[in-house]
Amino acid sequence: MDLQQALQTAMKGEIEGRELYRAAAEKTGDTKAREVFGMLADEEQSHLDSLIQIGKDYEAGKDLTVPQLPAPASFEDAESPIFTREFKEKVSDFDMSALSIGMKLELESEKTYRQMAEETDQYQLKELFIRLADWEQGHFDFLQKQKGFLESYYTQKYSFYRF
């Protein structure tokens, strides 16, 4: 995969993640969830902006310079940084689907970035892809924790245990 293809693939993944998190932020009924999904959307946008800049520099024939990404968001709050305890009783199909789809997107992005890091021989680009892969893995872990926080309430609400 050449650099242009790699950047296009990465940009597509970042746009998909950003749009998922924006939609989740708009649709969720929980204030804190809205804030955190918005923060995740902003992080995906930050990744996209960096990739776009690298693409522009590449097209212009400039030396490859990797922009600095801001530090990843920190999610430090009790059992669930996204959902409040009150929200657990109201968890919807959309909320659980957003978490599941987000996890799949993050895992696929992480895998893609690691593959891109393996395939490039440019040190700075390799470092960027590794850093992005680590961020996506962190997002996956974070979303998995949130899904686990809500899982028992959700399955009980919809009587999944009767099967």
MARPA-747803 format. One record per residue: residue in one letter; x, y, z of N, C-alpha, C, O, CB in turn. Coordinates in steps of 0.02 Angstrom, whole numbers, padded with zeros to 5 digits, always signed. Glycine has a CB too. Example, Ala and Ser with C-alpha at 12.3 -4.5 7.8 and 13.67 -1.06 7.14 Angstrom:
BEGIN
a+00660-00284+00390+00615-00225+00390+00660-00165+00390+00712-00166+00423+00565-00224+00452
s+00642-00112+00354+00684-00053+00357+00645+00002+00394+00670+00057+00402+00704-00030+00286
***
This chain:
BEGIN
m+00043-00059+00000+00000+00000+00000+00045+00062+00000+00089+00068+00042-00049+00000+00062
d+00034+00107-00047+00074+00168-00049+00046+00219+00001-00008+00210+00030+00076+00198-00121
l+00084+00273+00011+00065+00323+00061-00003+00353+00046-00043+00363+00092+00118+00378+00064
q-00016+00369-00017-00081+00399-00034-00138+00352-00017-00188+00374+00012-00083+00417-00109
q-00132+00289-00034-00183+00240-00017-00191+00233+00058-00247+00231+00084-00166+00171-00048
a-00136+00230+00093-00137+00224+00166-00173+00283+00197-00215+00275+00242-00066+00218+00195
l-00158+00343+00174-00190+00403+00201-00265+00403+00186-00305+00421+00229-00157+00466+00173
q-00283+00383+00126-00354+00381+00108-00392+00331+00152-00447+00346+00175-00363+00363+00034
t-00363+00273+00162-00394+00223+00205-00402+00248+00276-00454+00241+00307-00353+00157+00205
a-00349+00279+00302-00350+00305+00370-00401+00361+00377-00438+00364+00426-00280+00330+00390
m-00404+00406+00328-00451+00462+00330-00523+00436+00331-00564+00461+00368-00441+00509+00271
k-00537+00387+00290-00604+00358+00287-00624+00331+00356-00680+00342+00379-00608+00301+00234
g-00578+00295+00388-00593+00268+00455-00605+00323+00506-00650+00317+00548-00536+00225+00477
e-00566+00376+00503-00574+00431+00550-00641+00467+00539-00674+00487+00587-00516+00481+00544
i-00661+00475+00476-00725+00507+00461-00782+00464+00487-00830+00490+00517-00733+00519+00385
e-00778+00398+00476-00831+00353+00500-00837+00356+00576-00893+00359+00603-00817+00281+00478
g-00780+00356+00611-00782+00361+00683-00810+00427+00707-00851+00429+00752-00713+00351+00712
r-00787+00481+00676-00812+00548+00694-00888+00552+00686-00922+00577+00730-00778+00602+00651
e-00913+00528+00630-00985+00532+00617-01025+00488+00664-01080+00508+00686-01000+00513+00545
l-00999+00429+00680-01033+00386+00729-01038+00421+00796-01092+00423+00826-00996+00319+00737
y-00983+00449+00820-00983+00482+00885-01024+00546+00885-01055+00562+00936-00912+00497+00907
r-01025+00582+00830-01069+00641+00826-01142+00621+00831-01181+00651+00867-01056+00679+00760
a-01161+00568+00794-01230+00545+00795-01248+00520+00866-01303+00534+00890-01240+00489+00744
a-01202+00485+00897-01215+00461+00964-01223+00519+01013-01265+00517+01057-01158+00414+00987
a-01182+00570+01005-01186+00629+01049-01253+00664+01040-01283+00687+01089-01128+00678+01035
e-01277+00668+00979-01340+00701+00966-01400+00661+00990-01450+00690+01013-01347+00714+00892
k-01395+00596+00986-01454+00554+01000-01459+00532+01073-01515+00519+01097-01452+00493+00957
t-01404+00527+01109-01407+00501+01177-01448+00548+01222-01449+00608+01212-01337+00492+01205
g-01480+00519+01271-01518+00558+01319-01480+00577+01381-01508+00607+01426-01579+00520+01338
d-01417+00560+01384-01377+00572+01444-01328+00628+01431-01290+00625+01383-01341+00507+01466
t-01328+00679+01474-01284+00737+01466-01211+00718+01464-01173+00742+01422-01297+00787+01521
k-01191+00676+01510-01120+00657+01514-01101+00615+01453-01046+00624+01426-01106+00617+01578
a-01144+00571+01431-01131+00531+01371-01123+00577+01311-01079+00566+01269-01187+00479+01359
r-01165+00628+01306-01161+00676+01251-01092+00709+01251-01060+00716+01198-01217+00729+01256
e-01070+00729+01309-01005+00763+01315-00947+00716+01294-00902+00737+01258-00994+00787+01387
v-00948+00655+01318-00893+00609+01303-00895+00586+01230-00843+00581+01199-00896+00548+01350
f-00954+00571+01204-00958+00554+01132-00934+00612+01090-00901+00602+01039-01030+00534+01112
g-00950+00673+01110-00925+00732+01075-00849+00737+01078-00817+00755+01029-00956+00796+01104
m-00821+00721+01136-00748+00722+01144-00716+00669+01099-00663+00681+01069-00729+00711+01218
l-00746+00610+01094-00720+00558+01050-00724+00580+00977-00678+00568+00938-00759+00492+01060
a-00779+00614+00958-00785+00640+00890-00730+00691+00876-00701+00692+00822-00855+00672+00879
d-00716+00734+00925-00663+00784+00917-00595+00751+00909-00553+00775+00870-00661+00831+00978
e-00582+00697+00945-00518+00661+00937-00512+00631+00868-00459+00633+00838-00512+00607+00991
e-00567+00603+00843-00565+00575+00775-00552+00631+00724-00515+00621+00676-00631+00538+00759
q-00582+00690+00735-00570+00747+00691-00497+00768+00694-00468+00786+00643-00616+00805+00710
s-00468+00768+00753-00397+00786+00761-00353+00738+00721-00305+00759+00689-00378+00785+00835
h-00368+00674+00724-00331+00624+00685-00338+00640+00610-00289+00639+00573-00355+00552+00701
l-00401+00653+00590-00414+00668+00520-00376+00729+00497-00346+00729+00443-00489+00677+00508
d-00376+00782+00537-00340+00843+00519-00266+00829+00509-00235+00855+00462-00349+00896+00573
s-00237+00788+00552-00166+00771+00545-00153+00733+00481-00104+00746+00446-00144+00730+00605
l-00197+00686+00465-00189+00646+00404-00196+00690+00342-00160+00681+00293-00239+00589+00403
i-00244+00736+00343-00254+00782+00287-00191+00825+00276-00170+00834+00219-00315+00828+00299
q-00163+00850+00330-00102+00891+00324-00044+00851+00295-00007+00876+00253-00082+00919+00393
i-00037+00790+00317+00016+00747+00289+00004+00737+00214+00051+00740+00175+00018+00678+00326
g-00059+00725+00195-00076+00717+00124-00060+00779+00083-00034+00773+00028-00149+00699+00117
k-00077+00838+00110-00063+00900+00074+00013+00909+00066+00036+00928+00012-00093+00960+00112
d+00050+00896+00119+00123+00903+00115+00152+00854+00064+00197+00872+00026+00154+00890+00184
y+00126+00794+00063+00149+00743+00016+00135+00765-00056+00179+00760-00099+00114+00675+00030
e+00074+00789-00068+00055+00812-00135+00099+00871-00158+00115+00877-00217-00018+00833-00136
a+00118+00914-00111+00158+00973-00127+00233+00956-00133+00273+01000-00148+00148+01027-00073
g+00250+00894-00121+00319+00872-00127+00363+00893-00068+00424+00893-00073+00348+00899-00189
k+00331+00912-00013+00368+00932+00047+00395+00871+00083+00370+00816+00075+00324+00975+00094
d+00446+00883+00124+00471+00830+00168+00416+00811+00217+00377+00853+00239+00535+00852+00206
l+00413+00748+00232+00362+00723+00277+00375+00747+00348+00427+00733+00378+00359+00646+00276
t+00327+00784+00375+00329+00803+00445+00263+00783+00476+00210+00795+00448+00343+00880+00454
v+00267+00752+00532+00207+00727+00566+00186+00778+00618+00224+00794+00664+00220+00658+00598
p+00125+00804+00611+00101+00852+00661+00094+00820+00729+00082+00760+00735+00034+00882+00639
q+00101+00860+00781+00091+00835+00849+00016+00829+00862-00022+00876+00850+00125+00882+00901
l-00004+00773+00888-00074+00764+00908-00080+00785+00981-00034+00776+01021-00097+00690+00898
p-00137+00814+00998-00147+00829+01069-00149+00765+01110-00160+00711+01083-00212+00870+01080
a-00137+00771+01174-00140+00712+01218-00209+00681+01214-00259+00718+01209-00122+00731+01291
p-00214+00615+01217-00280+00584+01215-00321+00603+01275-00295+00618+01329-00274+00507+01211
a-00386+00602+01266-00432+00618+01321-00423+00568+01377-00407+00510+01366-00505+00619+01297
s-00433+00592+01437-00428+00548+01495-00498+00536+01521-00537+00583+01531-00383+00579+01550
f-00514+00474+01533-00581+00455+01555-00575+00424+01625-00571+00363+01632-00615+00406+01506
e-00574+00466+01675-00563+00442+01743-00624+00457+01786-00630+00513+01812-00499+00474+01774
d-00668+00409+01793-00728+00425+01831-00765+00361+01850-00800+00331+01809-00773+00472+01791
a-00758+00341+01910-00796+00285+01938-00800+00227+01889-00753+00213+01853-00867+00308+01957
e-00858+00194+01889-00866+00136+01846-00873+00155+01773-00846+00122+01729-00926+00096+01868
s-00909+00209+01760-00923+00228+01692-00911+00302+01680-00948+00343+01705-00993+00210+01674
p-00860+00318+01642-00849+00388+01625-00902+00415+01577-00911+00476+01574-00781+00396+01594
i-00936+00373+01540-00987+00398+01494-01055+00403+01528-01084+00457+01532-00991+00354+01433
f-01080+00347+01551-01149+00345+01572-01158+00353+01647-01120+00324+01686-01181+00281+01549
t-01207+00392+01666-01223+00401+01736-01261+00339+01760-01288+00301+01720-01264+00466+01748
r-01263+00330+01825-01299+00272+01852-01373+00275+01834-01404+00224+01822-01291+00270+01929
e-01402+00336+01833-01473+00343+01816-01486+00322+01743-01539+00297+01726-01495+00416+01827
f-01436+00334+01701-01444+00317+01631-01447+00242+01619-01477+00220+01570-01388+00348+01590
k-01417+00204+01663-01416+00131+01655-01487+00103+01647-01498+00058+01607-01381+00099+01713
e-01533+00131+01686-01602+00105+01683-01637+00123+01618-01686+00092+01599-01642+00132+01741
k-01611+00174+01582-01643+00198+01521-01604+00179+01458-01620+00204+01404-01652+00272+01524
v-01553+00138+01464-01511+00122+01407-01553+00097+01348-01597+00055+01357-01457+00070+01426
s-01538+00123+01289-01578+00107+01230-01539+00062+01183-01479+00051+01190-01599+00171+01194
d-01576+00036+01134-01544-00003+01081-01491+00039+01045-01437+00014+01029-01597-00029+01030
f-01507+00103+01033-01460+00146+00999-01395+00153+01038-01341+00147+01010-01490+00215+00988
d-01399+00164+01103-01340+00173+01144-01296+00110+01141-01235+00115+01133-01360+00188+01216
m-01326+00053+01148-01287-00009+01146-01258-00022+01076-01201-00045+01069-01331-00069+01167
s-01297-00006+01025-01273-00013+00957-01215+00034+00943-01166+00015+00911-01329-00001+00906
a-01220+00096+00967-01167+00145+00957-01102+00120+00989-01048+00127+00960-01187+00214+00986
l-01108+00092+01049-01049+00065+01082-01019+00007+01043-00959+00003+01033-01066+00043+01154
s-01062-00039+01021-01038-00098+00983-01006-00078+00917-00953-00103+00900-01095-00146+00970
i-01038-00033+00880-01011-00011+00816-00946+00028+00828-00898+00019+00791-01062+00032+00777
g-00946+00070+00878-00885+00107+00895-00828+00060+00910-00771+00072+00888-00898+00153+00954
m-00841+00007+00948-00789-00041+00964-00761-00073+00901-00701-00081+00893-00816-00095+01012
k-00806-00092+00855-00784-00123+00792-00742-00075+00751-00691-00094+00723-00844-00147+00752
l-00764-00013+00747-00726+00038+00709-00657+00049+00740-00607+00053+00704-00765+00104+00707
e-00655+00055+00806-00591+00067+00839-00543+00009+00829-00484+00018+00817-00602+00080+00915
l-00570-00052+00835-00528-00111+00827-00501-00116+00755-00443-00131+00744-00567-00175+00845
e-00545-00102+00707-00523-00105+00637-00472-00049+00623-00424-00061+00586-00584-00098+00590
s-00483+00010+00651-00435+00065+00641-00368+00048+00672-00316+00059+00641-00462+00130+00672
e-00370+00020+00731-00307+00001+00765-00269-00050+00722-00208-00044+00714-00322-00029+00836
k-00304-00099+00697-00273-00151+00655-00243-00120+00591-00188-00136+00571-00324-00206+00636
t-00281-00075+00560-00259-00043+00498-00196+00000+00511-00149-00002+00472-00315+00000+00469
y-00197+00039+00565-00139+00081+00581-00076+00038+00595-00021+00057+00575-00154+00126+00640
r-00085-00017+00630-00027-00060+00643+00000-00089+00578+00061-00095+00569-00047-00117+00692
q-00045-00108+00534-00023-00134+00469+00014-00080+00430+00066-00094+00399-00083-00161+00428
m-00012-00019+00431+00021+00036+00396+00090+00050+00426+00137+00065+00389-00023+00099+00399
a+00095+00046+00491+00160+00057+00524+00210+00004+00502+00269+00020+00491+00152+00055+00602
e+00187-00057+00494+00231-00111+00472+00255-00101+00401+00311-00118+00384+00196-00179+00478
e+00211-00072+00359+00226-00068+00288+00268-00007+00268+00296-00006+00214+00162-00067+00250
t+00272+00043+00312+00309+00103+00293+00381+00099+00317+00395+00071+00370+00276+00166+00320
d+00425+00128+00278+00495+00131+00300+00513+00202+00322+00571+00215+00338+00541+00108+00243
q+00465+00246+00324+00477+00314+00347+00465+00318+00422+00409+00308+00446+00431+00365+00309
y+00518+00332+00459+00516+00330+00532+00460+00373+00560+00422+00349+00603+00582+00353+00560
q+00454+00436+00538+00403+00481+00567+00332+00455+00554+00289+00458+00598+00411+00551+00538
l+00321+00430+00494+00256+00404+00477+00241+00341+00517+00185+00331+00541+00251+00390+00402
k+00291+00299+00525+00283+00238+00566+00263+00257+00637+00218+00227+00667+00350+00197+00566
e+00296+00308+00665+00280+00331+00733+00209+00358+00737+00174+00345+00786+00329+00385+00755
l+00188+00396+00687+00119+00422+00686+00069+00364+00686+00021+00364+00725+00108+00468+00626
f+00080+00316+00641+00033+00260+00636+00031+00220+00701-00022+00197+00722+00052+00215+00578
i+00088+00210+00732+00089+00174+00796+00051+00214+00850+00013+00186+00888+00162+00161+00819
r+00063+00280+00851+00028+00322+00900-00048+00320+00889-00086+00315+00937+00054+00394+00896
l-00068+00325+00825-00140+00321+00810-00169+00253+00828-00224+00248+00854-00153+00336+00735
a-00131+00200+00815-00154+00132+00833-00164+00127+00908-00213+00098+00931-00103+00079+00809
d-00117+00154+00946-00123+00152+01019-00184+00191+01043-00218+00170+01089-00059+00180+01052
w-00197+00248+01012-00256+00288+01030-00319+00248+01016-00365+00245+01057-00258+00354+00991
e-00322+00217+00957-00382+00179+00939-00391+00119+00986-00448+00103+01004-00377+00154+00865
q-00336+00087+01006-00341+00033+01055-00368+00060+01121-00408+00027+01154-00272-00001+01065
g-00345+00119+01141-00370+00150+01202-00444+00165+01198-00481+00155+01246-00332+00213+01216
h-00466+00190+01140-00538+00202+01130-00577+00137+01135-00630+00135+01166-00550+00237+01062
f-00551+00084+01103-00584+00019+01106-00591-00004+01178-00646-00023+01199-00546-00034+01065
d-00537-00002+01216-00539-00024+01286-00590+00017+01326-00627-00011+01366-00470-00017+01318
f-00591+00082+01313-00637+00127+01347-00709+00109+01331-00751+00104+01376-00622+00200+01327
l-00725+00098+01267-00793+00082+01247-00813+00013+01273-00871+00002+01292-00800+00084+01171
q-00766-00033+01274-00780-00100+01300-00799-00097+01374-00844-00132+01397-00720-00147+01290
k-00765-00055+01411-00781-00046+01481-00851-00017+01490-00889-00039+01534-00729+00001+01515
q-00869+00031+01448-00935+00061+01452-00989+00011+01435-01041+00008+01469-00940+00122+01406
k-00977-00029+01384-01026-00080+01365-01035-00130+01421-01092-00150+01436-01004-00116+01300
g-00981-00150+01453-00985-00196+01509-01025-00165+01567-01062-00200+01601-00916-00215+01533
f-01016-00100+01578-01052-00064+01630-01127-00067+01619-01166-00071+01667-01028+00009+01633
l-01149-00065+01556-01220-00063+01540-01250-00131+01523-01311-00139+01524-01231-00018+01482
e-01208-00180+01508-01231-00244+01480-01285-00278+01523-01337-00298+01496-01173-00290+01473
s-01274-00286+01587-01322-00323+01627-01389-00287+01631-01442-00320+01630-01295-00333+01698
y-01389-00221+01634-01451-00184+01634-01488-00191+01568-01549-00199+01566-01439-00110+01649
y-01451-00189+01515-01480-00193+01448-01510-00262+01436-01567-00268+01413-01428-00177+01394
t-01472-00315+01451-01497-00383+01439-01557-00399+01483-01603-00434+01462-01442-00434+01450
q-01556-00373+01543-01613-00383+01588-01674-00345+01564-01730-00371+01564-01595-00362+01660
k-01664-00284+01542-01718-00242+01517-01755-00275+01459-01816-00272+01455-01692-00173+01495
y-01718-00307+01414-01748-00338+01356-01756-00413+01364-01767-00449+01315-01706-00323+01295
s-01749-00437+01425-01761-00507+01442-01720-00556+01400-01746-00608+01379-01834-00523+01435
f-01658-00540+01388-01615-00585+01350-01598-00648+01390-01578-00699+01362-01550-00549+01329
y-01607-00645+01455-01589-00702+01497-01639-00759+01493-01625-00814+01517-01583-00680+01569
r-01696-00748+01463-01746-00801+01460-01729-00855+01408-01763-00906+01406-01813-00772+01445
f-01680-00844+01368-01663-00893+01315-01612-00942+01340-01592-00988+01304-01637-00859+01252
***
